[in-house]
Amino acid sequence: MWQPHETPLGVHVVRSVVNPAEYRHGKYALRQVLDVDATQVARTAGARRPRSFRRGESTSPKEGAPKNQRTSGEAADSSPPDVRRMVFWDTETTGLGGPGTYVFLVGLGYLEDDAFVVRQHFIRSPDEEPAMLRAVAETLPQWPTMTTFNGVSFDLPLLRARMKAHNVKMDLSDVLHSDLLYGARRLWQRRLPNCRLQTLEEHILDFKRQGDVPSAAVPGMYFDYLESGDLSSLEGVFHHNVLDIVSLAGLMVAMHEHVASAESAD
């Protein structure tokens, strides 16, 4: 159920989708991500620390923040990445960039206790975007490692552009960013028709989406929602976002297995 979430810039709504660790996404159970050598995957994905974005604003975790985040004032360290302290995230937007494009949904996935939780931040109207961006800006820097799919080229630049438009500050310079698209290209580009996420799901994860909303239809569905006000009309979009994030965890397991197998064969 969606709940109001207040920030100094206003209110938006959030909800959590909880997947048990035994849930199978294709051929992998989510609990298998706990066995991943995150350092190995980060190296395969060419992980990097994003440049600082408008440094200076203090960000501290809100009450009820996931316990595997950094605590307020805790310094970043150079310890190896740990999947238990990693956030998998993805956005849904009204376009690919430029004027009139904004972010209306941000999903953050993480391991908590015996579950994989996807925390979704949603704006019911464009004037709630600053509030949502402020919440995301307070949350993302608290994770030592973040994982995306094409986030280096798309999600993160667009998120930063929208934050700049609303004077929201975020510093990710201490966060290690693994973009699994780069790792997927290194491992499977020569054997697959392309490295789109759904291609990887079908060929690498053995997962086939049923009745999923096509990515190209998402902006139009959100604009239709703004006209109708019927939140249930976006349920397919919300589920699409959850699938994208859960697939990141599955891909991480697949990359770990692939690299480990290659290393043992040498």
Secondary structure, DSSP 8 states (H G I E B T S, - for coil): --EEEEETTEEEEEEEEEEETT-EETTEEGGGGGG--HHHHHHHTT-B----BSTT------TT--TTS--TT---------GGGEEEEEEEESSSSSTT--EEEEEEEEEETTEEEEEEEE-SSGGGHHHHHHHHHHHGGGSSEEEESSIIIIIHHHHHHHHHHTT--B--TTSEEEEHHHHHHHHHTTTSS---HHHHIIIII----SS---GGGHHHHHHHHHHH--GGGGHHHHHHHHHHHHHHHHHHHHHHHHHHHHHHH-
